């Protein structure tokens, strides 16, 4: 899923737990966050659908607290309300809350990547969309048109019975940069004196105590990055 990058760096070998809690060079598992996110995404989606169905049932199917013969609508395991006095609009408000939570989970990765500088959105103004509505003499809409124009001044009504409005049109380019979940690769490689050697599969927190840490330590002591730290085997 899209948000796996951020969640691998938020749970277990993460920002909320120390990778040093694991045995030496053993902080390799980083799926806890992904599993928690999967569970939350499914939960929000299921409850969102349950309350939307309850709203529809109360709105159209006569399911309401004052009709006890229809209160099977409230027996669903995901419905956590006392049916007495509960209205369809309260059901709709709860549905909207779960909808917002569900949408947050779907876009969490993109928001987080933007926050750490690993995702940029470039908007290039291409043109303007001009929408015009034609009315008859009784102010009733009788037709419409939509065209692209190069400048807002080109979006003008053809006569007194027409109204026009415009909106900008953009070409959207999404630029993604590799990262370890906290720092972009270009920032790491730009550190003075840095030697680039990828720790594939390690997030920012794991790097202090996973199997890649051992590999990099051994490379360092074996002189693969210069002789300064070279240590002969004894």
C-alpha positions in Angstrom: 0.0 0.0 0.0 1.0 3.6 -0.5 1.6 4.5 3.2 3.9 1.6 3.9 7.0 3.8 3.7 5.9 6.1 6.6 4.5 3.3 8.7 7.6 1.2 8.5 9.3 4.1 10.2 6.6 4.7 12.8 6.1 1.3 14.5 8.4 -1.3 16.0 11.8 -0.4 14.5 10.6 3.1 14.6 10.2 6.6 15.9 8.2 5.3 18.8 10.4 2.4 19.8 14.2 2.0 19.9 15.9 -0.4 17.4 18.3 -1.1 20.2 15.6 -3.0 22.1 16.3 -5.8 19.6 19.2 -8.3 19.8 22.4 -7.1 18.2 22.0 -6.5 14.4 18.5 -8.1 14.7 16.1 -5.1 14.1 15.1 -6.4 10.7 11.3 -6.8 11.1 9.5 -3.6 10.3 6.0 -4.7 9.2 4.2 -3.9 12.5 3.2 -0.5 11.3 2.0 -1.8 8.0 -0.1 -4.4 9.7 -1.6 -1.8 12.1 -2.4 0.5 9.1 -4.0 -2.4 7.2 -6.2 -3.1 10.3 -7.1 0.6 10.7 -7.9 1.0 7.0 -10.2 -2.0 7.0 -11.8 -0.9 10.2 -12.5 2.7 9.1 -13.8 1.4 5.7 -16.1 -1.1 7.3 -17.6 1.3 9.9 -17.9 4.0 7.2 -20.0 1.6 5.1 -22.0 0.4 8.1 -23.1 3.9 9.2 -23.8 4.8 5.6 -26.1 1.8 5.3 -27.7 2.7 8.6 -28.4 6.3 7.4 -30.0 4.9 4.2 -32.1 2.5 6.2 -33.3 5.2 8.5 -33.9 7.6 5.7 -35.7 5.4 3.3 -36.5 2.0 4.8 -38.4 3.1 8.0 -35.7 2.0 10.4 -36.0 4.2 13.5 -36.1 3.9 17.3 -39.8 4.6 17.4 -40.4 1.6 15.1 -39.0 -1.3 17.3 -40.0 -3.9 14.8 -37.4 -2.4 12.4 -34.6 -2.1 15.0 -32.6 -5.0 13.5 -30.9 -2.1 11.7 -29.0 -1.3 14.9 -27.9 -4.9 15.6 -24.9 -4.8 13.2 -21.7 -5.5 15.2 -20.1 -2.3 13.9 -22.9 0.0 14.9 -22.0 1.4 18.4 -25.0 3.6 19.3 -28.1 3.4 21.5 -31.0 3.4 19.0 -33.3 5.3 21.4 -33.5 8.9 20.1 -30.8 8.3 17.5 -31.5 10.1 14.2 -30.5 9.5 10.6 -28.5 12.7 10.6 -26.4 11.5 13.6 -25.8 8.3 11.6 -24.7 10.5 8.7 -22.3 12.6 10.9 -20.6 9.4 12.1 -20.4 8.1 8.6 -18.6 11.4 7.5 -16.2 11.0 10.4 -15.2 7.5 9.4 -15.0 8.7 5.8 -12.5 11.4 6.7 -10.4 8.9 8.7 -10.5 6.4 5.8 -9.4 9.1 3.3 -6.5 10.1 5.7 -5.2 6.6 5.7 -5.3 6.5 1.9 -3.2 9.7 1.6 -1.0 9.3 4.7 2.1 8.4 2.6 1.8 11.2 0.2 1.3 13.7 3.0 4.3 12.4 4.9 6.6 12.2 1.9 5.7 15.9 1.2 6.6 16.8 4.8 10.1 15.2 4.7 10.8 16.6 1.2 10.5 13.3 -0.7 7.5 14.4 -2.7 7.0 17.6 -4.7 4.1 18.6 -6.8 4.8 21.0 -9.7 1.9 22.9 -11.2 2.3 24.4 -14.6 -0.4 26.7 -15.8 -1.6 25.4 -19.2 -4.7 27.4 -20.0 -8.1 28.4 -18.7 -11.4 26.6 -18.9 -14.2 28.9 -19.9 -17.7 27.8 -19.1 -20.6 29.7 -20.4 -24.3 29.2 -19.7 -27.0 30.5 -22.0 -30.4 31.7 -20.6 -33.7 32.5 -22.2 -35.7 35.7 -21.5 -37.2 34.1 -18.3 -33.7 33.5 -16.9 -34.0 29.7 -17.5 -30.8 27.9 -18.5 -31.2 26.6 -22.1 -27.6 25.6 -23.0 -24.0 25.7 -22.0 -20.5 25.5 -23.6 -17.0 24.7 -22.3 -13.8 25.8 -24.1 -10.1 26.3 -23.3 -8.8 29.8 -23.6 -5.3 31.1 -23.2 -6.2 34.2 -21.0 -9.1 35.0 -18.7 -9.9 38.0 -20.8 -10.9 35.6 -23.6 -13.7 34.2 -21.5 -16.5 36.6 -22.3 -20.2 36.2 -22.8 -21.4 36.5 -26.4 -24.6 38.4 -25.5 -26.6 39.7 -22.5 -28.3 36.3 -22.1 -25.1 34.5 -21.4 -22.9 34.2 -18.3 -19.3 33.0 -18.3 -16.8 32.0 -15.7 -13.3 30.6 -15.9 -10.9 28.4 -13.9 -7.2 27.7 -14.4 -6.0 24.4 -15.9 -2.7 23.0 -14.7 -0.4 20.2 -15.9 0.5 18.4 -12.7 3.9 16.7 -12.3 4.7 14.7 -9.1 8.4 14.4 -8.3 9.3 11.6 -5.9 12.7 11.3 -4.3 14.1 8.2 -2.6 14.3 8.3 1.2 14.7 6.1 4.2 11.4 7.3 5.6 12.9 10.3 7.3 15.8 11.7 5.2 16.0 11.9 1.4 18.8 10.0 -0.3 20.1 13.2 -1.9 20.5 14.8 1.5 22.3 11.7 2.9 24.7 11.6 -0.1 25.3 15.3 0.1 26.8 15.0 3.6 30.4 16.1 3.6 32.7 13.1 3.1 29.8 10.6 2.7 30.5 7.4 0.8 27.4 6.1 -0.9 26.6 2.4 -0.2 23.0 1.5 -0.1 21.4 -0.2 2.9 18.6 -1.7 0.9 15.5 -2.5 3.0 16.5 -0.5 6.1 14.5 2.4 7.3 16.0 5.4 9.1 15.6 3.8 12.6 16.7 0.3 11.7 20.0 1.5 10.4 21.5 1.5 13.9 20.9 -2.2 14.6 19.9 -4.4 11.7 21.7 -6.9 9.5 22.7 -4.1 7.1 24.4 -2.3 10.1 26.6 -5.4 10.6 27.4 -5.6 6.9 28.4 -1.9 6.8 30.5 -2.2 10.0 32.3 -5.2 8.5 33.0 -3.3 5.3 34.3 -0.3 7.3 36.6 -2.5 9.4 37.8 -4.4 6.3 38.9 -1.2 4.7 36.4 -1.0 1.9 35.8 2.7 2.5 39.4 3.6 3.1 42.2 2.5 5.5 41.4 4.9 8.4 39.1 2.3 10.2 40.8 -0.8 8.8 41.3 -3.3 11.5 43.2 -6.6 10.9 41.5 -9.8 12.0 43.2 -11.2 15.1 
